[in-house]
Amino acid sequence: MNDKAKTVEITILGREYRVACGDEERESLLTAAAYLDRRMREIRDSAKITGNEKIAVMAALNITHELLAAKLPGGFDIGDFKRRMESMQATLDTAMAQQEKLF
C-alpha cells in the first residue's frame, strides 16, 4: 500500500466496512465488494444459511473454487486472456499508427 491510500467505505450484507486502498485500486475494490455482497446474498437467500460467518465461508469457498477452476488446465485463465488482449491491442495500435502516416 502506498502513502496515497485512502479509506473507502463498502457495504456487505448491510454492514459497512472501511478499507484502505489507493486511488488506482478503488474501482476494482468496489467491484469486488459488490460481487462478494451479491454472492453472499445469493447464498443466504437460496441455502437458508443463517449467520454471516457461515455465509462468508461458503462464499469464500465458492469464489475460491471459481478462481482455481480458471487457473487449472481446462479452465479459463483470465490472466492469460488479459495478456493476449493487451498484445492484440498493441498490435492494433502499431498498425493504426502506420496507417495515420499515409494520410
Backbone as a ProteinNet text record, in pm:
[ID]
protein_1_A
[PRIMARY]
MNDKAKTVEITILGREYRVACGDEERESLLTAAAYLDRRMREIRDSAKITGNEKIAVMAALNITHELLAAKLPGGFDIGDFKRRMESMQATLDTAMAQQEKLF
[TERTIARY]
84.6	0	89.7	54.5	136.2	83.3	156.4	113.4	-8.3	-53.9	-171.3	-299.1	-289.5	-405.4	-511.7	-636	-749.9	-846.1	-935.4	-1034.5	-1156.6	-1200.2	-1319.2	-1420	-1543.6	-1648.3	-1718.6	-1730.1	-1801.9	-1910.2	-2013.3	-2121.7	-2139.4	-2137	-2156	-2260.6	-2366.3	-2478.7	-2529.5	-2535.8	-2589.5	-2495	-2374.9	-2275.5	-2172.3	-2135.7	-2036.3	-1897.3	-1802.5	-1662.6	-1580.4	-1474.1	-1381	-1253.2	-1212.1	-1094.2	-999.9	-873.4	-773.8	-727.5	-724.5	-672.1	-631.3	-545.9	-501.3	-607.5	-596.5	-693.4	-703.1	-589.4	-587.4	-657.1	-677.9	-743.1	-889.4	-934.7	-1068.7	-1179.3	-1179.7	-1286.2	-1287.5	-1168.8	-1166.1	-1207.9	-1176.4	-1221.5	-1373.6	-1432.1	-1577.8	-1645.7	-1586.4	-1639.8	-1631.7	-1518.7	-1501.6	-1600.7	-1618.9	-1712.8	-1855.1	-1892.7	-2027.2	-2046.5	-1944.2	-1951.2	-1966.8	-1885	-1892.7	-2029.2	-2078.7	-2210.2	-2318.9	-2313.8	-2412.7	-2406	-2284.3	-2268.3	-2316.3	-2284	-2326.4	-2477.7	-2539.9	-2686.7	-2750.8	-2691.3	-2742.8	-2736.4	-2625.2	-2608.7	-2708.1	-2718.1	-2810.9	-2954.7	-2993.5	-3131.5	-3164.8	-3069.7	-3101.2	-3079.9	-2980.4	-2948.8	-3008.8	-3068.2	-3128.3	-3026.2	-2902.6	-2797.5	-2807.3	-2799.8	-2801.5	-2663.6	-2635	-2504.8	-2409.3	-2367.8	-2279.1	-2147.2	-2098.5	-1972.3	-1985.5	-2092.7	-2114.3	-2134.8	-2209.5	-2232.9	-2100.3	-2016.4	-1887.1	-1797.4	-1796.9	-1713.8	-1763.4	-1894.4	-1948.5	-1916.5	-1929.1	-1895.7	-1747.6	-1662.7	-1518.9	-1486.7	-1551	-1528.6	-1573.7	-1690.3	-1740.2	-1651	-1610.2	-1526.2	-1388.2	-1333.7	-1204.7	-1213.3	-1322.5	-1343.2	-1344.2	-1414.1	-1416.9	-1276.8	-1200.8	-1064.7	-975.9	-980.8	-896.7	-938.3	-1067.3	-1113.7	-1061.8	-1048.5	-998.6	-849.4	-776.9	-632.3	-589.2	-675.2	-638.2	-647.3	-574.6	-584.7	-730.2	-766.3	-903.4	-993.6	-946.5	-1024	-986.8	-1060.5	-1035.7	-934.9	-822.6	-717.8	-733.4	-790.2	-817	-687.6	-581.8	-453.9	-399.1	-403.7	-359.2	-446.3	-575.7	-668.7	-634.6	-609.2	-574.8	-444.8	-344.6	-216.6	-234.9	-316.8	-340	-414.5	-511.3	-586.2	-493.9	-404.9	-309.9	-215.5	-173.2	-86.1	-157.2	-283.8	-361	-382.1	-407	-426.3	-299.5	-183.5	-56.2	-34	-67.4	-53.9	-144.7	-268.1	-361.5	-313.8	-263.6	-212.9	-98.8	-9.2	103.9	54.2	-38.7	-92.4	-164.9	-241	-315	-219.5	-112.8	-14.9	50.5	74.9	134.9	35.9	-92.1	-194.6	-210.4	-195.4	-209	-102.2	13.8	124	87.2	-1.5	-38.2	-124.9	-191.7	-282.9	-227.3
-116.1	0	123.1	222	342.8	449.2	564.8	669.4	744.9	714.6	780	700.7	602.9	519.8	604.4	580	648.1	543.2	586.6	495.3	493.5	374.3	355.5	277.5	322.7	251.3	155.2	30.9	-70	-128.9	-183.3	-244.9	-388.4	-479.7	-621.7	-674.8	-728.9	-779	-675.9	-551.8	-445.6	-389.2	-442.9	-390.8	-310.4	-197.3	-111.1	-142.6	-140.4	-163.7	-52.4	-15.8	82.7	9.7	32.1	-37.4	66.1	55.7	146.1	93.2	181.4	142.8	267.9	248.2	358.3	394.6	514	560.7	465.8	408.8	321.2	187.7	154.1	27.7	46	168.7	197.6	127	141.8	83.1	-68.7	-131	-277.1	-324.7	-247.9	-283.1	-275.5	-169.3	-154.8	-266.5	-302.9	-412.6	-544.2	-569	-691.5	-696.1	-583.1	-578.2	-603.7	-546.8	-568.5	-715	-776.5	-917.6	-1004.8	-977.6	-1054.7	-1037.3	-915.4	-890.1	-968.1	-965.6	-1038.4	-1188.2	-1243.3	-1387.2	-1426.5	-1344.3	-1374.8	-1367	-1272.6	-1261.8	-1383.4	-1426.7	-1545.4	-1667.4	-1684.8	-1798.7	-1789.7	-1672.8	-1654.8	-1683.4	-1633.4	-1647.1	-1786.9	-1851.4	-1981.5	-2098.8	-2091.1	-2204	-2189.2	-2077.2	-2051.2	-2068.3	-2031.4	-2035.9	-1909.3	-1925.7	-1810.4	-1791.4	-1671.7	-1640.3	-1591.6	-1467.9	-1407.9	-1482.8	-1542	-1614.6	-1736.5	-1812.3	-1929.7	-1886.7	-1779	-1728.1	-1685	-1616.6	-1569.9	-1686.8	-1792.5	-1909.9	-1977.1	-1993.1	-2054.9	-1970.4	-1838.7	-1750.2	-1761.7	-1764.7	-1778.1	-1909	-2017.2	-2145.9	-2143.1	-2085.8	-2078.7	-1992.6	-1877.9	-1787.5	-1848.9	-1914.8	-1982.7	-2094.2	-2167.8	-2273.7	-2214.1	-2103	-2036.1	-1995.1	-1938.7	-1893.7	-2010.1	-2116.5	-2232.7	-2298.7	-2303.3	-2360.7	-2279.2	-2148.7	-2061.4	-2081.3	-2127.1	-2142.7	-2284.3	-2381.3	-2520.1	-2553.8	-2656.4	-2697	-2722.1	-2670.8	-2686.5	-2575.4	-2497.3	-2383.7	-2258.3	-2154.7	-2027.1	-1947.5	-1911.6	-1835.6	-1689	-1612	-1470.6	-1392	-1429.7	-1360.8	-1376.4	-1498.3	-1523.3	-1447.9	-1447.2	-1375.1	-1225.9	-1166.5	-1024.3	-996.1	-1083.9	-1065.1	-1072.1	-1165.7	-1179.5	-1058	-1008.4	-889.5	-767.5	-752.1	-640.8	-651.6	-771.9	-792.8	-756.6	-799.8	-764.8	-614.5	-549.2	-404.5	-333.7	-379.7	-319.7	-337.5	-454.6	-479.6	-386.5	-370.9	-279.6	-135	-93.6	43.1	69.5	-28	-13.6	-4	-90.4	-88.7	42.4	90.9	215.9	334.8	333.6	443.2	448	331.9	327.3	378.6	350.7	397.7	549.1	608.4	752	826	764.8	826.3	837.2	752	754.4	874.2	929.2	1040.4	1163.1
0	0	0	-76.5	-82.7	11	20.1	111.5	58.1	-61	-116.9	-87.6	0.9	32.9	102.4	62.2	121	172.4	258.2	311.6	220.9	185.6	103.1	186	184.3	256.4	162.4	205.6	128.5	217.9	156.1	231.8	184.4	280.9	252.1	349.4	294.4	373	474.1	430.2	513.9	617.3	625	720.2	645.2	702.9	639.9	692.1	599.9	632.4	570.2	636.1	580.9	544.5	420.9	368.5	309.4	341.5	285.6	150.8	51.8	-79.5	-155	-253.8	-337.6	-439.6	-493.4	-593.4	-712.2	-752.6	-869.8	-842.8	-716.6	-681	-642.5	-631.8	-578.7	-657.8	-788.8	-870.2	-860.9	-863.5	-855.1	-715.9	-612.3	-477.9	-468.5	-522.7	-520.4	-599.8	-712.4	-793.1	-716.5	-651.9	-573.1	-456.6	-389.9	-277.2	-324.2	-437	-491	-529	-587.4	-625.5	-500.6	-399.6	-275.6	-209.4	-205.2	-146.3	-219.8	-352.7	-433.3	-406.6	-404.7	-381.5	-241.8	-142.3	-6.2	7.2	-59.6	-57	-124.9	-236.5	-305.2	-214.3	-146.4	-56.1	59.1	117.5	229.5	187.1	68.7	23.9	-27.5	-94.6	-154.1	-59.6	22	109.2	248.5	272.5	403.9	516.7	487.2	587.9	672.1	801.2	889.3	948.8	983	1041.3	935.1	949.7	850	834.7	942.9	934.9	843.6	857.2	771.9	627	606.9	472	409.6	487.2	436.4	398.4	480.2	449.9	322.8	308	186.9	63	75.5	-37.1	-71	31.6	8.7	-61.7	-21	-86.4	-232.8	-258	-395.7	-484.3	-433.9	-513.6	-534.7	-433.7	-448	-551.3	-549.6	-648.4	-789.4	-807.8	-938.9	-981.6	-889.2	-919.7	-958.6	-880.8	-911.1	-1042.2	-1070.7	-1196.8	-1314	-1294.4	-1400.9	-1423.7	-1322.7	-1334.2	-1366.4	-1344.6	-1368.4	-1516.6	-1561.1	-1700.9	-1739.6	-1853.8	-1899.5	-1852.1	-1754.6	-1704.7	-1780.9	-1760.1	-1826.3	-1745.6	-1805.1	-1737	-1771	-1679.8	-1705.6	-1725	-1653.4	-1668.3	-1809.1	-1861.4	-1997.9	-2097.3	-2073.8	-2160.5	-2164.7	-2049.1	-2043.8	-2117.6	-2099	-2168.2	-2319.5	-2365.1	-2508.7	-2563.3	-2488.4	-2530.7	-2537.9	-2440	-2440.5	-2559.5	-2591.9	-2706.5	-2836.5	-2847.9	-2968	-2976.9	-2862.8	-2862.6	-2907.2	-2861.2	-2901.5	-3051.1	-3104	-3247.5	-3326.8	-3281	-3348.4	-3341.2	-3225.6	-3210.9	-3307.4	-3320.5	-3413.4	-3556.6	-3594.6	-3731.1	-3759.6	-3664.5	-3684.6	-3695.1	-3618	-3623.5	-3761.9	-3819.5	-3952.7	-4057	-4039.4	-4132.8	-4127.4	-4010.3	-3995.6	-4074.5	-4090.1	-4166.2	-4314.7	-4363.9	-4504.7	-4540.2	-4441.8	-4469.7	-4411.8
[MASK]
+++++++++++++++++++++++++++++++++++++++++++++++++++++++++++++++++++++++++++++++++++++++++++++++++++++++

